[in-house]
């Protein structure tokens, strides 16, 4: 089974905070693209990571060949056609930029969307940009759809300020585009709040198809009331639907797993052999045959609200 996201990489500020440097990534078979990436650095507003740094909100770049993208030849050789950069800020300070890459072929169906509301201009949240692979009709509908707080996946995330997982889009009354999703073959969704630009509301949505999921598993972990540990909140797994039972009573302490290390640092964490991890997530991943993990911290005003894990 192929995943819709083919490459993930993390960029962090240098010690003097003047450039972004390569920290790590998940590249699968795309070893040459990794070699081209790990030698680079990006200045403010330079390249895809630098653009997200300057914008203070996610950036979706649908054309890697005829744009400011610096690794065009390597991306073309790897079959990568779209890049998504998601910055993480603690107040005014950039902590990291997560970049994900997708390919464009007839086998891959999925969607990554960026939604935005400017409270001074509208009551609604509309699409800034999106990447849809071959789901052209779903893209057409999405570009003409607006959401109010609490309605649809973007509106649910907007109202709650928290990540939202929808495991069955086709039968979810809260997912307003369910009929169009069914026609496009999109079956589950994940929504993330990405509010790092003061006074503005941004939401990213990831929509998966059964044959080419965005990731093989999503998990949302949140701090306990005393903020001493993380506990499982929500998720969806194609390989082991009952995986939540693995986390009954589980508490992730700061630093004892890839997910809790992302909590401790505010920087995305990557683990290429998660099934070997000694924590509860390692045992659960091993049962499901999951190999690698990307843990993404979700912050608001410098405090962690959740950690979202993507398993590949």
C-alpha positions in Angstrom: 0.0 0.0 0.0 1.4 3.4 -1.0 0.8 6.5 1.2 -0.2 9.8 -0.2 2.6 11.6 1.7 5.9 10.2 0.3 8.5 12.3 2.0 8.6 14.3 5.3 11.4 16.4 6.5 12.2 18.8 9.4 14.0 22.1 9.2 15.1 24.0 12.3 16.7 27.4 12.9 20.5 27.6 13.2 22.1 28.7 16.5 22.1 32.3 15.4 18.5 31.9 14.0 19.4 33.4 10.6 18.9 30.3 8.5 17.0 27.0 8.5 19.1 23.8 8.6 18.2 20.2 7.9 17.3 18.1 11.0 16.0 14.9 9.6 13.4 13.2 7.4 11.5 10.2 6.2 12.3 9.5 2.6 11.3 5.9 1.9 12.9 4.9 -1.4 13.8 8.5 -2.3 17.4 8.4 -1.2 18.7 10.7 -3.8 16.2 13.3 -2.9 17.4 13.1 0.7 21.0 13.6 -0.4 20.0 16.7 -2.3 18.1 18.0 0.7 20.5 17.4 3.7 23.2 19.6 2.1 20.9 22.7 1.9 20.0 25.5 4.2 17.3 28.2 3.7 17.1 31.9 4.6 14.0 33.8 5.6 11.5 33.8 2.8 13.8 31.5 0.7 12.6 28.2 -0.7 9.6 26.3 0.6 10.7 26.2 4.2 11.7 29.8 4.2 8.4 30.9 2.7 6.5 29.2 5.5 8.8 30.9 8.0 8.0 34.3 6.5 4.3 33.7 6.1 3.8 32.3 9.6 1.2 29.9 8.2 1.4 26.7 6.1 2.2 27.0 2.4 1.1 24.6 -0.3 3.2 24.6 -3.5 1.5 22.7 -6.3 4.3 23.3 -8.9 7.8 22.3 -7.9 9.2 22.7 -11.4 8.3 26.3 -12.3 8.5 28.2 -9.0 10.9 29.2 -6.3 11.5 25.6 -5.3 15.2 24.9 -5.2 15.3 21.1 -5.6 13.3 20.9 -8.8 15.5 18.5 -10.7 15.7 16.1 -7.7 12.0 16.3 -7.1 11.2 15.5 -10.7 13.5 12.5 -10.7 11.8 11.2 -7.5 8.3 11.8 -9.0 7.4 14.5 -6.4 5.1 17.2 -7.6 3.7 19.0 -4.5 5.2 20.4 -1.3 3.5 21.5 1.9 5.4 23.5 4.5 4.0 23.9 8.0 5.8 26.3 10.4 5.7 25.9 14.2 6.0 29.0 16.3 6.2 29.6 20.1 5.1 33.2 20.2 7.5 35.2 17.9 10.1 32.4 17.8 10.1 29.8 15.0 10.8 26.3 16.4 10.8 24.3 13.2 9.3 23.9 9.7 7.8 20.5 8.7 7.8 19.9 4.9 5.8 17.1 3.3 5.9 16.0 -0.4 3.3 14.2 -2.5 3.5 12.7 -6.0 1.0 13.0 -8.8 0.0 9.7 -10.5 -3.2 7.8 -11.3 -2.7 5.5 -8.3 -2.7 8.2 -5.6 -5.9 9.8 -4.4 -6.0 12.1 -1.4 -6.2 15.8 -0.5 -4.2 18.3 1.7 -6.0 21.6 2.2 -5.3 24.9 3.9 -8.3 26.9 5.1 -8.4 30.4 6.4 -10.6 32.9 8.2 -9.8 36.6 8.7 -12.2 37.7 11.4 -12.0 41.3 10.2 -13.2 40.4 6.8 -15.6 37.5 7.0 -17.6 35.1 9.3 -16.6 32.2 7.1 -13.6 30.0 6.5 -12.6 29.5 2.9 -9.9 27.5 1.0 -6.6 29.2 0.5 -5.1 26.3 -1.5 -5.1 22.6 -1.7 -3.5 19.6 -3.4 -5.9 16.9 -4.6 -4.0 14.5 -6.8 -6.5 13.3 -9.4 -9.6 14.2 -7.4 -10.5 17.1 -9.7 -14.2 17.2 -9.0 -13.7 17.2 -5.3 -11.2 20.1 -5.7 -13.8 22.0 -7.7 -16.4 21.7 -4.9 -13.9 22.5 -2.2 -12.8 25.7 -3.8 -16.4 26.9 -3.7 -17.3 25.8 -0.2 -17.3 28.0 2.9 -17.5 26.9 6.6 -18.7 28.5 9.8 -17.4 27.4 13.2 -18.5 23.9 14.1 -19.5 22.9 10.6 -17.6 20.5 8.4 -14.1 19.3 9.3 -12.4 22.8 9.0 -15.2 24.3 11.1 -15.0 21.6 13.8 -11.2 22.3 14.1 -11.8 26.0 14.1 -14.4 25.9 16.8 -12.6 23.5 19.1 -9.0 24.7 18.5 -8.0 21.0 18.6 -7.0 18.3 16.1 -10.1 16.4 14.9 -10.0 12.8 13.4 -12.9 11.6 11.3 -12.6 7.9 10.6 -15.6 7.5 8.2 -16.2 10.5 6.0 -18.9 8.8 4.0 -21.3 8.5 7.0 -20.2 11.5 9.1 -23.0 14.0 9.2 -20.5 16.6 10.4 -18.5 16.2 7.1 -20.5 18.5 4.7 -18.7 17.2 1.6 -19.4 13.5 2.3 -21.2 12.8 -1.0 -18.4 14.4 -3.0 -15.8 12.6 -0.8 -17.5 9.2 -1.6 -17.4 9.9 -5.3 -13.7 10.8 -5.1 -12.9 7.8 -2.9 -11.8 9.8 0.1 -12.7 7.9 3.3 -11.2 9.5 6.4 -9.9 12.9 7.5 -7.6 14.7 10.0 -7.9 18.4 10.7 -5.2 20.5 12.5 -5.3 24.0 13.9 -2.3 26.0 12.7 -2.8 29.4 14.2 0.6 30.9 14.3 -0.3 34.2 12.7 -1.8 36.5 15.3 -5.5 37.4 14.8 -6.0 34.9 12.0 -7.6 31.4 11.9 -5.9 28.7 9.9 -6.8 25.0 9.6 -5.1 22.2 7.6 -7.0 19.1 6.6 -5.7 15.8 5.4 -8.1 13.5 3.6 -7.2 9.9 2.9 -8.4 7.3 0.4 -8.5 3.6 1.3 -5.9 2.6 -1.3 -3.5 5.5 -0.7 -3.9 6.8 2.8 -2.3 10.0 3.9 -0.7 7.9 6.6 -1.4 4.3 7.8 -2.3 5.6 11.2 -3.2 8.9 12.9 -3.0 9.5 16.6 -3.8 12.5 18.8 -2.2 12.7 22.3 -3.1 15.5 24.7 -1.6 16.6 28.1 -3.2 15.5 31.3 -4.7 18.2 33.4 -1.6 18.5 35.6 0.5 18.5 32.4 2.8 15.7 33.7 2.1 13.2 30.9 0.4 12.7 27.5 -2.7 10.4 27.1 -4.3 9.0 24.0 -7.2 11.1 22.8 -8.3 10.0 19.3 -7.0 8.2 16.2 -7.6 5.9 13.3 -5.6 2.9 12.0 -6.2 1.0 8.7 -4.2 -2.0 9.9 -5.5 -2.5 13.4 -8.9 -0.7 13.9 -9.0 -1.7 17.6 -5.6 -0.2 18.4 -7.0 2.2 21.0 -7.2 -0.7 23.4 -3.4 -0.8 23.4 -3.3 2.6 25.1 -5.8 2.0 28.0 -4.0 3.4 31.0 -1.0 4.5 28.9 0.9 7.7 30.0 3.7 9.1 27.9 6.2 11.0 30.1 8.3 13.8 28.7 11.2 12.4 26.7 10.4 8.7 26.9 8.9 8.3 23.4 9.1 10.1 20.0 5.7 11.6 20.7 6.6 12.9 24.2 9.9 14.2 22.9 8.0 16.3 20.4 6.0 17.6 23.4 9.2 18.4 25.4 11.0 20.3 22.6 8.1 21.7 20.5 9.9 20.3 17.4 8.6 17.5 15.2 10.2 14.1 15.9 10.9 11.3 13.5 11.5 7.6 14.3 12.3 5.3 11.4 11.9 2.1 13.5 9.0 2.9 15.8 8.1 -0.7 16.3 11.4 -1.1 18.3 10.6 1.7 20.7 10.2 0.6 24.3 7.1 2.7 25.0 3.4 1.8 24.6 3.5 3.3 21.1 6.3 1.0 20.1 4.4 -2.1 21.2 1.3 -1.0 19.4 3.1 -0.1 16.2 4.9 -3.5 16.3 1.5 -5.3 16.5 0.2 -3.4 13.5 3.4 -3.7 11.4 4.0 0.0 11.3 7.6 1.1 10.6 8.1 4.8 10.9 6.5 7.7 12.8 6.3 11.5 12.5 5.2 13.3 15.6 3.9 16.9 15.1 3.4 19.2 18.1 0.4 21.5 18.0 1.0 24.7 20.0 -1.0 27.8 20.9 0.6 30.8 22.5 3.7 28.7 23.1 1.9 26.0 25.0 1.3 22.5 23.8 -2.3 21.5 23.0 -1.7 18.2 21.4 0.8 16.0 19.6 -0.4 14.4 16.3 1.4 11.3 15.1 1.5 10.1 11.5 2.6 6.4 11.1 3.9 5.2 7.7 
